[in-house]
């Protein structure tokens, strides 16, 4: 990698750190190319990314950002998983680590808040942004449907009473 490529890699990482909501640092313990590709595909499907980056370049890229707290975690063969949704990257990495012992979750950060491996696992157990949006919409719709049922109930009861009187008078 020549100097221009390194400069571009640092600039790209710096842009990424400015846009994401969470960064998860993992240690690769001999993952195969197929395993790395599977993890990248799963991350992409979830709206996250997974990238192996040189520690020295990553440290330069995080300098001056909220993620500068990650500098001490960037030791050894590491990779970075990022996403704008604070839960997506953590979910993908934790789910992948359950079935693969060649990846170790080192920690991560949500902005300037440093998270250890347990913090990342706790973050992964939270519902995603889309799931939360769905729950909020459901909560907002529930009172409206209950209100409609309550307002229709007296009218239908009145209709049954009038029908009963009409049948009684007709007989």
C-alpha positions as CSV (number, residue, x, y, z in Angstrom):
1,X,0.0,0.0,0.0
2,X,1.6,3.3,-1.1
3,X,1.2,6.6,0.6
4,X,-1.7,7.8,-1.6
5,X,-3.6,4.6,-0.8
6,X,-3.0,5.0,2.9
7,X,-4.1,8.6,2.8
8,X,-7.3,7.6,1.0
9,X,-7.9,4.7,3.5
10,X,-7.5,7.1,6.5
11,X,-9.9,9.6,4.9
12,X,-12.5,6.9,4.2
13,X,-12.3,5.6,7.8
14,X,-12.5,9.1,9.1
15,X,-15.7,9.8,7.1
16,X,-17.1,6.5,8.3
17,X,-16.4,7.4,12.0
18,X,-18.2,10.7,11.4
19,X,-21.4,9.0,10.1
20,X,-21.9,5.9,12.2
21,X,-23.7,5.4,15.5
22,X,-21.6,2.4,16.7
23,X,-18.2,0.8,16.1
24,X,-17.6,-2.8,17.2
25,X,-14.0,-3.9,17.4
26,X,-13.3,-7.7,16.9
27,X,-10.2,-9.8,16.9
28,X,-9.8,-12.3,14.1
29,X,-8.3,-15.5,15.2
30,X,-7.6,-17.2,11.9
31,X,-11.0,-16.7,10.0
32,X,-11.1,-18.1,6.5
33,X,-11.9,-16.0,3.5
34,X,-15.3,-17.7,3.3
35,X,-16.1,-16.9,6.9
36,X,-15.1,-13.2,6.5
37,X,-17.2,-13.0,3.3
38,X,-20.2,-14.6,5.1
39,X,-19.8,-12.0,7.9
40,X,-19.6,-9.1,5.5
41,X,-22.7,-10.3,3.6
42,X,-24.7,-10.7,6.9
43,X,-23.5,-7.2,7.9
44,X,-24.5,-5.7,4.6
45,X,-28.0,-7.3,4.8
46,X,-28.4,-5.7,8.3
47,X,-27.3,-2.3,7.2
48,X,-23.9,-2.5,8.7
49,X,-20.3,-3.0,7.4
50,X,-17.4,-5.2,8.5
51,X,-13.9,-4.1,7.5
52,X,-10.4,-5.3,8.4
53,X,-8.3,-2.2,8.8
54,X,-4.7,-1.6,9.7
55,X,-4.5,-0.6,13.3
56,X,-2.1,2.3,12.7
57,X,-4.3,3.7,10.0
58,X,-7.4,3.3,12.1
59,X,-5.8,5.1,15.0
60,X,-4.9,8.0,12.7
61,X,-8.5,8.1,11.4
62,X,-10.2,8.1,14.8
63,X,-7.9,10.8,16.1
64,X,-10.1,13.9,16.7
65,X,-13.4,12.0,16.5
66,X,-15.7,10.8,19.2
67,X,-14.3,7.3,18.6
68,X,-10.8,8.2,19.8
69,X,-11.6,6.1,22.9
70,X,-11.1,3.0,20.7
71,X,-7.4,3.5,20.3
72,X,-6.4,1.1,23.1
73,X,-8.6,-1.7,21.6
74,X,-6.8,-1.6,18.2
75,X,-4.1,-4.1,19.0
76,X,-3.4,-7.3,17.1
77,X,-5.5,-8.6,14.1
78,X,-8.6,-6.5,14.5
79,X,-11.5,-5.6,12.3
80,X,-14.2,-2.9,12.6
81,X,-17.9,-3.4,12.3
82,X,-19.9,-0.2,11.9
83,X,-23.5,0.9,11.4
84,X,-25.6,4.0,11.7
85,X,-28.2,2.0,13.6
86,X,-26.7,1.6,17.1
87,X,-27.8,-2.0,17.3
88,X,-27.2,-3.5,13.8
89,X,-23.4,-3.9,13.9
90,X,-23.5,-5.3,17.4
91,X,-26.3,-7.8,16.5
92,X,-24.5,-9.1,13.4
93,X,-21.1,-9.6,15.2
94,X,-22.6,-11.2,18.3
95,X,-24.8,-13.6,16.3
96,X,-21.8,-14.5,14.1
97,X,-19.6,-15.1,17.2
98,X,-22.1,-17.5,18.6
99,X,-21.5,-19.9,15.7
100,X,-17.8,-19.2,15.0
101,X,-15.0,-19.4,17.6
102,X,-12.5,-17.7,15.3
103,X,-13.8,-14.2,16.1
104,X,-13.6,-12.5,19.5
105,X,-15.5,-9.4,20.4
106,X,-13.0,-7.0,22.0
107,X,-15.3,-4.0,22.6
108,X,-16.6,-1.0,20.9
109,X,-18.0,2.5,21.3
110,X,-21.2,4.5,20.8
111,X,-19.7,7.9,20.1
112,X,-17.4,8.8,23.0
113,X,-19.0,6.0,25.2
114,X,-16.5,3.1,25.4
115,X,-18.2,-0.4,25.6
116,X,-16.5,-3.6,26.7
117,X,-17.4,-7.0,25.2
118,X,-20.3,-7.4,27.6
119,X,-21.6,-4.0,26.7
120,X,-21.6,-4.9,23.0
121,X,-23.5,-8.1,23.8
122,X,-26.1,-6.1,25.9
123,X,-26.4,-3.7,23.0
124,X,-27.0,-6.6,20.6
125,X,-29.9,-7.8,22.7
126,X,-31.8,-4.6,22.2
127,X,-34.4,-4.3,19.5
128,X,-33.2,-2.7,16.2
129,X,-34.3,0.8,15.1
130,X,-36.8,-0.7,12.7
131,X,-38.3,-3.0,15.4
132,X,-38.6,0.1,17.7
133,X,-40.3,2.1,14.9
134,X,-42.8,-0.8,14.4
135,X,-43.6,-1.0,18.1
136,X,-44.2,2.8,18.3
137,X,-46.5,2.7,15.3
138,X,-48.4,-0.3,16.9
139,X,-48.7,1.7,20.1
140,X,-50.0,4.7,18.3
141,X,-52.5,2.7,16.3
142,X,-53.8,0.7,19.3
143,X,-55.6,3.6,21.1
144,X,-57.2,4.6,17.8
145,X,-58.6,1.2,17.1
146,X,-59.8,0.8,20.7
147,X,-61.5,4.3,20.5
148,X,-63.2,3.2,17.3
149,X,-64.5,0.0,18.9
150,X,-65.7,1.9,21.9
151,X,-67.6,4.5,19.9
152,X,-69.1,1.9,17.6
153,X,-70.3,-0.3,20.5
154,X,-73.1,1.9,21.8
155,X,-74.4,2.6,18.3
156,X,-74.6,-1.2,17.5
157,X,-76.3,-1.8,20.9
158,X,-78.8,0.9,20.1
159,X,-79.4,-0.6,16.7
160,X,-80.1,-4.0,18.3
161,X,-82.6,-2.4,20.8
162,X,-84.5,-0.6,18.0
163,X,-84.6,-3.8,15.9
164,X,-86.0,-5.7,18.9
165,X,-88.7,-3.0,19.5
166,X,-89.5,-3.1,15.8
167,X,-89.9,-6.9,15.8
168,X,-92.0,-6.7,19.0
169,X,-94.3,-4.1,17.5
170,X,-94.6,-6.1,14.3
171,X,-95.7,-9.2,16.2
